[in-house]
Amino acid sequence: MRLSRGFLPTLKENPAEAQIVSHRLMLRAGLVRQTSAGIYAWLPAGWRVLQNIARIVREEQNAIGAQELLMPTIQPAELWKRSGRYDAYGPEMLRIQDRHERDLLYGPTNEEMITDLFGQVIKSYRELPQVLYHIQWKFRDEVRPRFGVMRGREFFMKDAYSFDVDYASAVDTYRRMMLAYLRTFQRLGVKAIPMVADTGPIGGELSHEFLILAPTGESGVFFDGAFEDQDWLSEPVDIADRESLDAFFTRMTSFYAATDEKHDESAWTDVPAERRREGRGIEVGHIFHFGRKYTESMDIAVSGPDGAPLYPEMGSYGIGVSRLVAAIIEASHDENGIIWPDSVAPFRAAILNLKTGDAACDAICETVYAAAPDAFLYDDRAERAGVKFADADLMGHPWQIIVGPRGAKEGKVELKRRQDGARFELTVDEAIARVTAA
């Protein structure tokens, strides 16, 4: 994309309505614009980040055998009345009627709809397990939406739902999903620590929240620093083998991790002092086993081994895709702007032409841009160098390819790494290879 023609409106000053870093930087870097309270339009750069996160989430869900579908945002109220949640959910649910006075709602979550769809299709225990997911917009009418997309009313979310023949099989599915989440967050370039969460009236221990470490997090967190050294992408887990899943889960849960609400001082003292980590965390994911709550309440059964009705065990698994955009910024920024992880950045590099109109500079910039026009943002504006440097830092591109008259005469460019400020003088081909291979 050429910046001179792009819909990428940056702001020099901090917007008065933005109270936290991610909200300020998302507005200043031209990622979003508010259309009404708690509802945002995603501009081209922000939408690219959102799509990059969704792609990684999708790939890791597919890797454990989850199947993607797409459910509508508008749901019939009848489904929620069958489960008993329609009246209990509260004013956060946006209830509407169509022209025929049929009760509808804008979906805040999808347990009822997916259970009904499952019941229409799956008839035998032999067809289990099933794990279904989608990535879709949701709406919860927060009384006081704030902090930008961190706590908005409309949000983009991955939610998956599992159906298993019995509890033991449901535990296997839960552990596969745990591994998928750890791998997802590692690929996103963030440290997300799984914390045991409340299971409510259902009970049990199969409920974990995933928190990204950030100073502005809403929860205090305590965890074993051993988490920081784990490479979940190379973890040797056979997801089809129960013993392998058990070994993985046992090792993962052997590391202490708790929010301030569940912090146990006596267990904390067992963690070596040099490995104790304390901080704040932002919740970006939650996995939860809830048994037969919906299959029984909605009377969705399959034929069991003995021919009798069997109510499948269920679990739900959510990742806040739009919330992750803000959480990543909260965890990865400096005084100059965003520092995107390579995997989610809207552009791999910004090409900064420091003398637009100079034949040598223009020629090199065009050569670099032609190598990856979808991955590079070419700042071809007739602006001062300082403005271009400031906007590139603000928008957080992992790399800056700086083209000035002196280097251009020698066929050289300067390559700057946004994360640590490291600079390299390279040939055009070397710079392209470094950026595209990273």
N, C-alpha and C positions, 0 to 999 in steps of 0.2 A: 504494500500500500504506500502511495505517495502522500506524505503528510499534508502537502499543499492542497490536496483534494479530499483528504480524509474528514470524516465526521468524528473528530477527536478533540473536543473542546476542553482545554486545560485552563485552570484558574490559578492566578498568582497568589491570591489571598485565601485564608481559611474561611469557609462559609460560617456565618454566625450560628446557624442551627445545628452544626455538627459538634457533638460533645466528645466523641472518642476518635482515636487516630484513624481507624479504618474508614469511618464515615467521612472524615475530612479528606483523606487521600483518595477515596473512591470518587468523591465529587470533584476534587482538584485535578485528578488524572483523567477525567472524562470517561469513567466506567459506567456511571449511572446518573440518572436525574429523577427526582421525585415527581410523581404525577398526582398523588394525594397521600394522606397520612398513612405511612407504613407500606406504600405501594410504589415501586420503582420501575422505570423503563431502563432496560439494559442497552447501553450504546455499544457500537461495534467492538471496542476493545474489551469491555466488560463481558459481552456475550462470548467472545473468543475464550476468555478465561473460564467462563461457566461451561462451555463446551469441552474444553480440555480436561477439566475436573470430571465431568460426566463421562468422558471417554475412558478415563482410567478406572473409574468406579465400575463402568460397564464391563470392561475387559476382565477385571478381577471377579465380578459376579459370574460371568460366563465361564471362567476357569474352574469354578467349583460345580458347574452343572446347572446353575440357575438359568431360567428361561425368561427372556424379556417380552413383555407385552405392553400395552398402553391402555389404561383405564381412563374414562372421562373425568373431567373436573366436576361436573354436575351429577349428583347422585339422587335417586329416588328416596324419599324419606321412609318409604315402606321397609327398606332393608334395615334401617336403623331401628325402626319400631320392632322388627322381628328379633333383633338382638337385645332390645331393652335399653339401648343407649340414647335414643332420640331425645327423650325428655331430660335425661340425666346429664347430657354433655355440657349444657350451660350456654351462656350468651356468646361464647367464642365461636359457636357454629353459626354461619350465615344461612338463615332459613329463607326460602323464597317460594313463590307460587308461579306456575305458568298460566297461560291464558285460559286453561281449562280448570283452574283452581286445584291442580295437583300439587302436593307438597314436594318440594325439592330442596336440596342443600348444596352448597359449594363445599366439596370434600375437604375436611381437615386431615383425614387419614382414610385408609381403605380396607380395614379388616372385614367389614360387612360385605363390601362389593366383591372382594377376592374370594371370600368363602362361598358366596352365592355362585360365582362363575365356576369355581372348583366343583361345586355340587352338580352343576349342569353337565359337566363333562366326565368327571372321574367317578366310576361306579364300583370298582373292585380294589381290594387291598393290594392286588398284584400290580396295580398302576402306581403304587407309592414307592419311594417318596416323590413329592413334587415341590419344587422351589420356584416361585414365580415372582417377578419384580417389574417395576417400571420406574421411570424418572419423569416426574410430572409436577406441575404447579399445584400448590395447595393454599388454602386460605383459613386463617384463624383470626377472628375479629378481636385482636388484642385491645384492651381498654386504653392502654397507653403505649402505642408503638414508639420505639426509640432506638437510638444507636444505629440508624441506617438499616441495612439488610440484616444486621445481627439480630434484631428483634422486630421484624416487619410483620405485616399482616398477610401478605402474599409471599410465598417462598417456593423455591425449587428443591425437590427432595427425591432421593432414591428410597423407596420402601419395598422390601421383599417380604414374602410370606411363605412359610414352609408348612407342609402337610406330611406327617409321618404316621406309620402304622402303630407305633408304641413309643413309650418314653425313651427307651434305650436308643432307638433310631433317631428320635428327636434330639437327643444329646449329641449324636454324631453330626447331625446337620448343624447344630449350634456351634460345634467346634470347627467345622469347615468354614462357617461364616466368620468366626473369630479370626481364623487364619487369613481369610480374604480381606478382612478389615485391616489387620496389621500390615498386610502387603500393600493395600490401597494407600494407606496414609504414608507409608515409607516411599512409595512412588510419587506421592504428591509433594514430597520434600519437607514434611513436617514431623515433629515428634508428637505422636498421639498415644497417650497412656491409657490402657483399659483399667477401669475402676469398677469394683463390684457395686451394683446399684440396687435400690429397693425393688422388690418384686410385688409389693402390695399384698392384697388378700390371697393371691395365688400361692405365695411362699416359694421356698426353694432358693437355689443359688445361681440359677441361670438367668442372670441379668447383669449386663455390663454397659457402662457409659464410656465413651472415648473422649478424652479431653486433650486439646492442644495447649501447650504451655505458652502463656502470654501474660504480661504484667497486668493487663486489664481484665483478666478472666474473672468470671462471677463466682468461682468456687476455689477455695484453698485446696491444694493437693500436696500429698506426701507420697514419695515413691522411691524405690530402690534404683540407684543410678545404673545398675546392671541393665535396666531397660534400654538405656541410651546406646549400649554396645551391641544390641541384637540386630542381626540381619535376617529379617523374616522372609526376604525374597529368595534366599538360598537355604531356608530351613528345609531339611529333608523329611517332608511329611507326605505319606501316601494317603491321600484323602479318601481312598476306597477301603482303607484298612483301619478297623476300630482300634487296634492296639497302637498303631502309629499316631492316630488322632489323640488317643489317651495320653501317650508319652509327650506329645507336643503341648497339650493343655495343662498337664501336670507341671511341666517345666515353666510354662508361661505364668501360671498362677503361683509359682513358688516365689516370685518376686513381689515384695510388698508394694501395694499401691492402694491409696484410699483418699477420698475427699475429706474435707474437715468434718463433715457430718458423720462419717463412718471411721474416723481415725482412731486407732487403738494404740495408746502410748506404750503398753506393755509389749506389743508385737513390734512396734517401732524401734524399741531398744535392742531388738535382736538383729537389726540391720547394722552392719559395720558403719561406724561414724563417717568414714570417708566416702561412703556410698549414699548417704542420706541426702535427698533432694527435697526442697520445699519451694512452693511457688503458687501461682494462680493458673487456673485452667478454664478453657472455653469448651463446652460440650459441642461436639460436631457429629456424634453418632451414638446409637443405642441399639443393642441387640437384647432380645427378651423372649423367653419361652413362656407361653401362657396356657399350654395344655389344650383342653377341650372346651374352653370358654365360649368360643363362637360356633364351633361345629355342633355343640349340644344346644345352645340357646337358639340357633337357627335351624336345628334339626337337619344337619347335613351329614349323612352317614354313607359309608361304602359297605359293600358286602365283605364280611370277614372270612377267615379260613374255614369257619364252620357254617358259613351261610348266614349268620346272624348279623344285624347291623353293627358296624364298627365306626365309632366317632374318632377321626384322626386327631393326633396331637399337632398343635400349631405353634409357630413362633413368628415374631415380626422383627425386622432388621432395618433400621433407618440410618441414612446419612444425609445431613443437611448440605446439599450441594451449594446453594447460594450462600448459606451461612459460612461455608468453608472459605469463600472468597474473602470475606471480612476477617475470619479467624487467621488465615494465612498472612494477611497484611498486619494484623495485630502482632503476630509472632515474628514478622520479617520486614522491618523497615528501619530507616534512620532519619536524621533530621532533614535529609534532602528528598525523601520520598519512599516509594515502595521498593522492595528488593524481591522480585519474583523468583521462586524456584524454577529451574529450566523447564520442568515438565508441564507447568501450568501457565507460563508467561504468554501474553497475547501475541508477542513477537519475539523471536529468538534474539534479534539484534536490531538496533537503530543505526542507520547509516547517516552520519552527520557530515554534510557537505559544508565545510567552513568558508568556502568562497564560491557560492553559486554564480555561474557565469564564466568562471575560469575553465578553459577548455580541458586542461589536464584533470582538474578536480571532477568536472562533470563526467568526463569519459570513464574515470575509475569508478565513480559512484554508480553509473549506469551498468558497468560490467558486474559489480558486486550485486546490485539489485536484481539483475537478470538471472543470477545464480539461484535465487530462492525468493521470488517476488511475493509469495504468500507468507513466508516466514520472516521477511525483513520489512521494517518500516523505514522508508527513505525520507529523511528530513531535507526536502529540497526547497524549503521556504527561503525567501530573501530576508532572513533575520540575522542578528548578530550572533556570533559564536556562543556568547554567554547564555543567550536565550535558549539555544539548541541544547547546550549542556544541561541547563536547569530542567528543561522539559524531559530530556532523556532520563535523568536521575529520578525525576518525579514519577514518570510512568514505569520505571523499574525494569526495563529490558535487561536480560542477563548480560548482554554484550553491547558495547558501543564500538562501531567501526568508524574511526575518525579520519576524515580525508581533508588534508590541508595542502596549500600550494607547495610548500617545501618538500614534503614527502612525496607528493604526486609527481614531481619532476623526476624522482628516482624510482617511481613505480612502487612506493611503499605507503602503507597506512598504519595508523596506530590503533591497536585493539585494547579496549578497556573492559575489565571484568567488573560488573556492578557490585557484586557481592563483597569483594575485598579491595577494590580499587587498583588491582594489579594491572600494569600496562605492558604491552609488547609492541615492538616495531616489526612488522612483517610484510612480506610481499602480498599482493592481492590474492593470489592463489592460496598462500599459507593461511591468511585470515579467513577466507571462505571455508577452507577445510577445517580449521579449528572450531569455528562457530557451528557449522552444520554437523560435525561429528560429535560435539559435546552432548 
